[in-house]
Amino acid sequence: MKKTNLIKYSDQLAIWLMELGYTHYFYVGGGNIMHLTESLSKYLVGIPVVHEVAAGIAAEYFNEISTNGRALALVTTGPGITNTVTAIAGAWLESRELLVIGGQVKTIDLATNGLRARGIQEVNGVDLLKPSTKISCQIKKPIDAENLRSVVSASWLPRKGPVFLEIPLDVQAVNVEPQSMKKIDVGIVLPRISEKDLEEVVVRFNESCKPVLLIGGGVSYRMAVKLQSRFQKLQIPLMTTYNGADRIDGDASYFLGRPNTWGQRSSNIIIQQSDLIIAVGTRLGMQQTGFNWQEFGRDAHIIQIEIDPAELKKGHPTVDKGICVDADDFLKRFTAHKLTTKNRWLMYARKIRSAVPRVENVNQTAEGFLSPYKFITSLENLTNENDLIIPCSSGSAFTLAMQLYKQKLGQRILTNKSLASMGYGLSGAIGACIGGDNKRRTILIEGDGGFAQNMQEVGTAEINNLNLKIFIFHDQGHASIRMTQKSYFKGRYLGCDRTSGLGLPTWNKLFKAWDVPVIEVNQGYEVDALFLEHFKNPGLCAFIVQIDPDQTYFPKISSRVTDTGSMESNPIDQMTPDIDYLTGIIF
């Protein structure tokens, strides 16, 4: 007798994903995911995008912002899968949650015995994505609820990362008996610091004269907000990495900025003068320490709190004590201890912060253009505590925003600096905006060269009526590449602007193709009535910021070509130009 309670496996998967907390999926339609696309639409909100890379990036940013749901990326086989490689690599390097479900040809059509491909558009997505995923696997026959849970939940903890699940077309369509997913806690118990190690860190801090607590993205936003009153009471000298930028209010009395290769000069000076660096939830990558990592914290005892043991063993920078434990638990218990105040050191550090101007008078902006430095500092005054700030991921627009922008507690600042891929900004802003239920104004700051790489997603923002404000640095090409070629190759420009062969659109015309309002931004924009109307009112609008193509960007870490042809960088406290702001400031 034929069973009547069978359901299509793709329907069962959709139900299980909903039970695991997924509420949205970003996708590009395809024949080999037709069952999954239809099934997910019954239980989740589907957001079509124009290009698959946008699906992965949007899902990553959605998951970082949303407090009441998860998003995944759904892509078809062949080019659908290969188009997601950049997004998956970005989530991998930034240790972020991302589930990508890919279609595949029918199991009977899978290539065997050394064939490159048998099925149409067949690509071995599993092997292609293994190096950049926590799990990359194919389902050749239906798996049960608990097996699916174990695969999917790998993306969440202990160190987040992408998971790729490939499902052939016939497996999606097979009929199965429905099965409920048990309501159990998927949470993984993270390692906690021992009382002995914690006491050692506390003693080190209390005995130090010039300590710095460096908070990274491994400290959750939730925990950082919870500890604000404790930070304020203890007046711990505190800095953040770029990924931890939104964990502290920019005006907090104990906040000493964001050190980095492209960081704030004052912060770089302070951290290099410290005698103790407690790095919590940061892998201390080379962008953080500088490429001359041997000089990072040259006189400091460095303690690193990091969940991945491989990061503690990598050897750069030299760490005096690496502790493989949960950053949130450490920070909560560390700040619960009685910690000695460091008033003298904090006062000295504040003097450095005051002496070194946030916008240094060393840059050149031609007449008729808006200084990008003045743009950022003016824009921050127009934002509010509920805004989402997306400073793209590479180039001058990114580095300048992260170097300058003073955050307000409550804002979220999100980027993907590890991969630093051009074209990340718009897709990320779309995911973040939807992750915030489109109730939070989302502000994207992107260079024209980077924006051009995924500008097709303007259509996705427009059709979803997103509250998204797009600021494009119009400097006529790849400004950072132009700077490099000017500095190292005597201005022999190659592929960086129209004169060297790079074709970029006329921006005013481009946005009109989607009927998106577009406004030119120049000097005095912050008091312009038309600008303020579009910036303050909900909806999508593009703002073209007129930037000098020959704009200089200082301070920065300089490198030089050695006699052997290799590159050698200065330590992070020796930024170009070499200006002494500290005359008369003594600790």
N, C-alpha and C positions, 0 to 999 in steps of 0.2 A: 504494500500500500504506500502511495507517495506521501511523503511528509509535507505538510503545508506550512510549517513554521520556519522554514529555512529562509535566510536572508542573504543577500549578496555580500561577499566578504568586504568589498569596499564600503558598504554601509556599516558593517560591523567595525571596521577600522575607524570610521568617522565617529561612531558612538564612543569608542574607547578614547579617541583623542579628545573628544569633548569632556569625558570623565577625567582626563588627565589635566584639564584646565585650559585647553586650547580653545580660543574664541574666534580667531581670524586666520586666514591663509592668503598669502600673496601668490599670484600665479600668472602664467601665460598658458592659454589653452593648447592642447595637443592631442593627437589621436591616441597615443599610448598612455594617456592619463584620463581618458574620457570617463571611465567609471568612477575614478577617484574624484574628479572634478564635480561630477553630478552628485555623488554621495556626500562630499564635504559641504556642498551648498545647502543641504538639508539641516545641518547642525552647527555650522560655523559661518562667519561672515567672509565672503570671498572678495578680495580686492584685485581685479585684473590690472596688470602692469604691462608696459610695452615690451620690455626686455627682461629676460630672466635674471640678469645680475641684480636688477632693481628689486626683484622678489626676495632674494637672499638678504640684501642690505636692509631693506625695509623691515623684514622680520627681525633681524638683529637689533635694530634701533627700537622697534616696537617693544621687544622683550626687556630692554633696558629701562624703558619709561613706564610701561603699563604696571598698574598695581592690582589689576583684577582680571588678567587674562594672559594667554600666551599666543604667539603667532608662529606659523611655519611657512615654509616656501614649498610650493608644489610645481614641479617642472617635468616636461616630457623627456623622452630619451634623446640620445644623440646631441644635437646642438643645445637642446634645453638644459642638459646636464653640463656640457662644457661651458656654457655661458654663466654658470653659477660659480665657477672655480674662484674667481676674485672674491666674491662675497664669502665663500667658505674659508678661504685663506685669511681674510680679514678677521672673521670671528675666531678662527683658530689662534691667530697671533695675539688678539686682544682678550682671549679666554672668555668668550661670551656665548651665551646660550643660542643655539640655532639648530632647528630640525629641518632638514631638506628631504622631501620625499620625491623620488624620481620614478618616472615610468620606465618601462622596458618592453622590448618585443616579447611575443609569446614564448613560453619556455621551450616549445618545440622548435622555435626559430633561433635559439641562442647559439652562438658560434662555439664549435668544439674542435678539438684536434688541430689547434694552431691556426684556425681560420681567423682572419682579421675581423670579419663580420659575416653573418648569414642573414639576419633580419635587416629590414630597411631602417636606416639611420641608427643601427646598433652601435653603441659605444660601451666599452667596459667601464661603467661609471664607478663601480666598487673599487677596482684597483686604481683608477685615476685619482680618486679622492681619499684613499687611505692615508697618505702622508699628512693630510691636513684635517683629519677628523678623529674624534675619540673612538667612534665605531662607524665602519662603512660595510654594509652587508646587503645581501640580496635575499628576498623571500621567495623561494621557489615553490613553496606550498604554504598554506595558511598556518600562522603561528597563533598560540592562544594569548589571552589577555596578559598574563603575567610575563610571558616572554617579550611581548611588545613593550610592556612597562619597563622592563629591565634595559631594553635597548634605548628607548626614548629618554628615560630619566638619566642616562649617562651624560646627557648634555647639560644637566643642571649643576651637579656637584661631583667631587669636591673642588676641582678646578674646571670651570665651565669650558665648553667647547662644542663645535658642531658635530652632529650625527647625521649620517646619510643612510637612507633606507630606500632601496631600489625594489620595485614591485612590478613584475611582468604583467602584461595586459590580461592574460587568461587567469592569473591568480587573483587579480582584482575582481574578476567577474564570477568566480566560482561561488556556488551556494554553500552556506555553512549553517550549522545550528547556532542560534544566538547565545552569547555567553556574557554574563555581567562581569565587570571588573570589580574585584573586592575593594572595599573602601579601606585601604591601609595607607599609612604614612610612608611616602617614598623617600623621605628625608634620610640622608646619610649622616651618621654621627661623625663629625669632624674631629680630628685630633686636637686636644686642648693642652695648653702649656702646663707643665708641671709646676707645683708650688716652688720647688727648688729653683727652676729656671726663671720663674717670674720674680722671685725674691732677688735673684742676681741682677736682673734688669733694673728693678726698683733701686737697689743699692747703687748700681752704676749711675743711674740718673741722679740720685740724691748727692752723690759724691762729685759729680761733674760740675764744672763751672759754666760751660757754654754748650748745653745740649740742644738738639733739634729733633723734634718728632716729625717725620716725613710720612704723610698718609697717602696711600695710593688707591687705585680703583678696587683693590681687593677688600677694602673696608666698605661695607655696604652703605648706601645712602641712608637707609633706615637707621642703622646703628650710629652713623655720624650725627644725624639729627637728634637722636636720643641722648647723645653725650654732650650736646652744646653747652648746657648749664655747667656741667662738670669741667669742660675745657675753660670756660669763662672763670670759674672759681679758682682753678689751679693756675691759670695764666701760663700754660705750657707753651714754650716757644714752638710754634707749629707751622709747618709748610705742607703743601700738597704737590703731587705729581699732576700732569695734565689730566689723567683719568680720574683723579680725585679732586679736580678743581671745584666741583660744586658741593663739596662736603663741609666747607667753612664759609662764613660770610666774609666778603672782601674787606670790610671795615672793622673786623674783630680786632681788639687791641693786642691780641697775642699772635695774630696771623702775620707771617713773614714772607708770604708770596710763593711763587712757583719757580723753583730752580730747574734748569733744563739747558740742553745745548742751545736752544733758542729761547731761554728763559729770561727772567728779569735780572738785570745786572746786580741789583741790590741783594736779591735772594741768592744768587750764585756766590757773591762775596761772603755773605753770612754763613752759608752752609760750609764753605771752605775754611772758615775760621772756627768752626765748632770743634769741640773736643769729644762729642758723642753724637752719633747719628743713629736714631732708632727708626728704621725703615719698616713700615707696617703695611702689608698688602701691596707691595710693589716688587717687581722682579729686578729692579735696578738695571734696566737695559741701558744701552749706550747712549740713547737720546737723553736719558736721565742723568747719567754720570759724565757725559761727554765722551768723545772717541778716545781722548787721552784719559782712559779710565784709571790708569795707574796713579793719577794725581787726585782722583776724587776722594774727598775727606782725608786729605794728606796727613792731618794731625789728629784725626778723630778715631775713636773706637767705634766700629760699625757693627750694629746688631740688626739682622734682617729677619723679619717675621714673614714667612712665605709658605703657602700651602703645597707648592711643588718642589720636591727634593732636588730635582734636576737643576732648578734655578739657583739653589743654594750651593750646588757643587760646580757651577760652570766656571768659577775662577775669576770672573770680572764683574764688579770690582772685587778687591780683596775684602772679605768679610771676616771680622774677628769671631763672631758667633752667629750661626744660622740656626733658626728654630722653625721646624716644619710643623706649624700649627695654624688653627683658624685665626685670621686677623681680627674678626669681630670679637671673638671671645677674649683674645689677648687684650685688645684695647679697652674693653669693658672692665676687665679685672685689673689692668694696669692703672687706669684712672681712678679705680676705687681705693687704691692705696694712698697712704699719706706721703705726698711728694713735696719736697722742699721747693720753695719759690726761687725763681732765678731772676729776680728783679733787676739786678745790675746788668746781666747779660741781655735781658729783654730790652732794657732802656738803651743799651749800646746798639743793639740790632735795630731798634726804631730810629735811632739817629742816622744809621746808615740808610735806612729806607727813606728818611726825610731828605738826606743829603743827595741821594742819587735820584734825579728826576725820572718819573715814569715815562715821560716823553722827552727824550734827550734832544738837545739843539744841535744835532750833528747830521741831520738828513736834509736832502735837497728836494724841493717840490717846485716844479716850473709854474710860472704864472698861468692862471686859468684852470688849474687842476685843484682837486681837493686832497689835502694831505691825508693819507690813510690813517695816520696816527691820530689826527684830530677827528676823523670820522669815527673811529672806535671809541674814543673817550667821550664824544658827544652822544653816540648811540647808547652807550651804557646808561646815561642819565635819562633816557627816554623809556627804558625797559622797566618792567615790574617784577615782583617776586614770583609770579606765576608763569613767567615766560620759559620757553624751551629754547636754548641757544645751541645752534648747530654750526660750528666753525669749520665746515668741510673736513678735509683730512690732509691736505698737502699744499705747498706753495705759499706765496706771500700772504694771501688772505688768511690761511690757517695759522701760520706762525705768528703773524702780527696780532691776530685776535687772542691767541693763547698767551702771548707775551704781555699784552696790555689789558685785556678786558677785566674789569673789577666786578666779580660776581656778587649777587645778592642771595642770601640764604633763602631757599625755596625754589630758586631757579635750578633747572637741570642743564648741564653743559655736556654735550656728547659729541665725540669724534672717534675716528679710528686711526690713531697716529702710528700704530705699529706697522701696518701695511702701507699707510700713507699713499693710498691710491687716488689719483685724480678721478673725478666723476662720482665720488662717494656721497657728496653733500646732499644733492636733491633727493636721491632715493632714501637716504637716512632721515632727512627731514620729513618726508612723507610718512615713513614708518613711525617716527617719534610723534608726529602730529596725530595720527590715528591711534597710537598707543595711549595718548593723552585724551582720547575720546573727542578730539577736535575741539576741546574746550579751552585749551591753552594756546596762546599765540606762539607760533613757532617761527624763529628767526634764523634764516640760513645766510651765512656769509661765505661766499665762494668766488674763486677767481674765474675769469672768462674762459681760460683754457680748460680748466677742470670742469666747469659747468657744461661746456660743449660736448663732453664725452658721454653724458647721459641726459641731454636736454630734452629728449623725447618724452621724459616722464613729467614734463609740464602738463601734458594731457591728463596724466593720472591725478595730479594735484587739482586740475581744473574740474574734471568730471566728478570728483569727490568733494568739491566745494570746500577745500581745506583753508583753515585760518593760518595761512603761510605767507610770510614776508621774505621775499628772495632778494638779497643784496648781492650784486655781481660787481666785483672789482674789474672794471673795464680798463685794463692796461695794455690792450692790443696784443695779447698772446701770453706766453709762458714767462712771467716776470722772473721767477727764480732761476730758470734755465738761462734766460738772457743775462742775469747777473753773473752766473757762473762763467758763461762764455766771455763776458766782458772782463772778469777778473783773471781768468786763467789762460784765455786764448786771444787776448788783445782785441776783443770785440768782433771776432769772426763768428757772426750769428748764423745758426743753422736750425731751421725748423722751429723757431720760437715766436715768429710774428709774420705778418703778411709779406713784408719785404724779403723774408727768408723762406717763403713758400707755405706758411701755415694759413689755411683758409678758415676764417671764423665768420659767423653771420653778422648782419646788421641787427643788433639786439632789439631795437624798437620794432622792427618789422617782424622778428621772430615771435615775440609774445602776442602780437596782434593776430597771428595765425590761430591762436586759441581764444581770442577775445579776452586776454588777460590784461588788465591795466598795467601800464609801464610808465615809470617816471624817472627822469634823469636827476641824479643827486650831485649837487656841487656845493660850493661854499655857502654857508648860511642855511643849509637844508633843514636844520633842526628847528627853525622858526617859520619855515615855509608852510602856509595854510594847506595847500594841496597835499604836500607830503604828510603832514600830521593827520589829515583826514583819512588817508589810505592806510597809514601805519597804525592808527588807533582803532579804526573800525574793523570788525571781523571780515575775513575774506582773503582771497589770493591777490597778491600784487607783486610786481617786479620793480626793483629799484636799481638803476644802472649808475654805479658810482664812478665818476670820471677820475681815473688815476693816471698820473704822469707815467708814461712808458719807461722813462729813465729815473723813476723814483728810486732813491737809495733806502736801504733797510739796515739800520744800525741801532743798537749794538748787536753784534753777532760773534760767534766763535770763528776765528779765521784758521784756515789750513794752508799749508804750503807744500809745494812739490819738492821733494828732496833730490839729492844728486842721483839717487837710484831710481827715481821715477815714482816712488811711493808718496803717499800723502801723510802729513804729520799735523795734528791739531793742537791748539792751545788747550790748557785746562779750562774749565768752565768759568773760573773767576777772572780770566784774562781775555776779556771781550774787546773786540775792535770797534771803535778806536780806543786806544789806551789813554783814559782820562782819569786823573786823580781827583775824586770827589770827597776823599776822606781826610783831607788835611785838617788837623786839629781834633779829630775824633779818636779818642783813646779809650781802650777798655780798662 
